[in-house]
Amino acid sequence: MTLLREQKRLLRQRYNLRRKAMPHETWQHLSQAIFKALTEAPCFITAPRLLLYLSSKDNEVDTHAILNAALSAGKEVFVPLTQSDPPRLIWSRLRHTDTLHRNTFGILEPAPGTAELVPTPAEGLCVTPGLAFTRNGARLGYGGGYYDRFLEHFRGVSVGLAFELQLAASLPQSPHDQGVNHVLTEKQWYPAAPEC
């Protein structure tokens, strides 16, 4: 294993444990603060299209309220599905939440036979998951490279949702790693100005 790969593995472990240790009430409160800040931001209000991961891992920022707000506002909402050969994200339009189920990784996605697959969106607002971020948008994902491959060609606005405890001064980066335009925590947007 290369040194860079080992550094990332250890950091993933550390930030995952930090997030998992958060009490449920704290997680709810901080997720609500992030929801409020995102849904009041100009980039959310004006975006006709939202690309949104569905939170399901240990204490990820809750995105279900964001999903419901976007659907209620009449936005086009797209959720990712993972494809393994070749490894990439494919996108499904989501019109309501009735068809969601947990896949083999425990991730919510449209149930088989209900996915409304669409060409890979190149624009919109993409809410991006991660285990850790820097204040300037560097991202440490879960290790599969799915979002790195997607973000490489995405031309819209990408926002990483994280709790302050997931912020790092720096993160080791590989040439293929892709960051986000903004990071939003329960305290503020990074970079602080301008917000998206």
N, C-alpha and C positions, 0 to 999 in steps of 0.2 A: 504494500500500500504506500502511495506517495505521501510525502510530508503534508502537502496541501490537502489531500483527501482525508488524512488523519485529523488535521486541524479542524476541518469542517465537521467531521463525524463527532468530535468532542464538543464542538460548539453546539451542534444540533442537540446533543444529549443535554448539555447545560441549559439551553434556553427552553427546551421541552420540559425539563424538570421544574424550572422557574414558573412556567405557565401552569403546569399541573398542580403546583403547590398553592395556587391562588384559591382562597375560599370562594364557594359558590356565590355568596351574596356580593362579594367584591367583584367577581367576574360579571355578574348581572349589572351592577352599578356602573362599572367602567365601560362595558359594552353599550349601555344606554347612552352614556356621554359621547361615545364615538358615533353611534347612530345619529344622535341629534346634530353633531357637528357636520357629519357628512351630508345628511339630508337638507341642511340649511345652506350648504355651499353652492356657489353659482355653477360649478361644473356638474353637480348632481341635478340641480333644478333645471338647467338648460339642456342636459343630455337627453336626446330622444332614445338613446340605446345604452343599456347597462349590461356589461359582462360581469358576472358575479359568481364567485365560488360560494358554495353552500357549506357553512361551517359545520363540522362534525367531529373534528379531532379534539383532543384533550384541551379544553379551555381556549380554543381559538376565539377571536373576537366574534360574537354572535352576529351573523349576517341575515338571519331570518326576518327580523323587523325591517331591514333594508329591502329585502325581497318584496315583502308585503307593501311597503311604501311605494316602491317602483311600480309594481303592478297596479296599485290603486291610482297612481298618477298617470297611468296609460302609457308608460314607457315600454319599449321593446326590451324584454329581458332575455338574456342568453346565459345558459349555465354550461360549464365544461363537463365533458366525459373524457375519460382517458382511453386512448387506443394504444395497444402495446406493440403492434407491428405495422408500420414503424411507430416508435413511441412518440406520441404527440397528443395535444388536446384537440378534440372535435367539439363543436358547439351545437347546442340544441336550444331552440326557442322555447321558452317556458311561458305559458299563458295563465296557468294556475298551479297550485301546489298539490292538487289531488293525486297526481301521477308520480310523485317522488317516492323512491325507495332507497335502501342502503345497499351499495354494491359490496363486492367481496372485501374491499378495503375499509368498509364501514362509512363510506362517503355517500352522501345523498346525491342522487341523480335521477333523471327520468327513468321510469321502469321500462324494461325491454318492451319494444313494440309501441311505446308512447312517445319516444323521442322524435322531435321535429327538427331533424338535422339541417343545418344551414352552412353555406360556404363560410370559411373562417373570416369573422369580422375583422376589418382592418382599422376601423374607427369606432369611437364611442368612449365611454368611461369604463375602464376595467378595474374592478376591485380585486386586488391580488393578495393571495395568502403568503405567509412566510413565518419562519421560526424566529428570525431576527432581522433587523434593519439598522442602517446607520441614518443619521439625520439628513444626509445628502442623497439617500435613496438606494444605496447598495443593499442587496437582499440576500439572505441565506434561506433557501427553500428547503424542501423535505428531501432532496437528493435525487429525484427522478429526472430533473431537467425539463419537465413539461412546460412550465411557465417560461423558462429561459428560451426555449425554442419558439414559443408563441410570441413573447414580447420582442424578440429580435425583429419581427416584421410588423408589429402593431404600431399604428401611427396615431392612435388616440391618446387619451390621458390615462395614465396608470397610477393608482393609489394603493399603497400598501397599508393595511389596517394592522395595528399592533398596540399592545399595552406598553407603557413607558418601560416596564421591566424587560421588554424585548429589544430595547435600543442598545446598540453597541457603538463604541467610539470608532471602531474599524472592523472590517470583516475580510477574511481571505477571499480573494476572487480569482476565478479561472477566466481564461479568455472568452469562454462561451457564456459566462454569467451575465444576466441582464438585470438592471436595477429598475426602479420605478420613478416616476416623475415627482411624486409626493408621498410622504408617510403621514398618516393621521393616527394620533394617540388620544387617550382620554384628556390630555392636557392641551395639545396644540397640533397645528399643521407644521410639517417640516418639508422643505424649507419654510421658515415662519412667514415669509412674505415673498411673493404673493401667494395666497392660498389658491387652490385650484378653481 
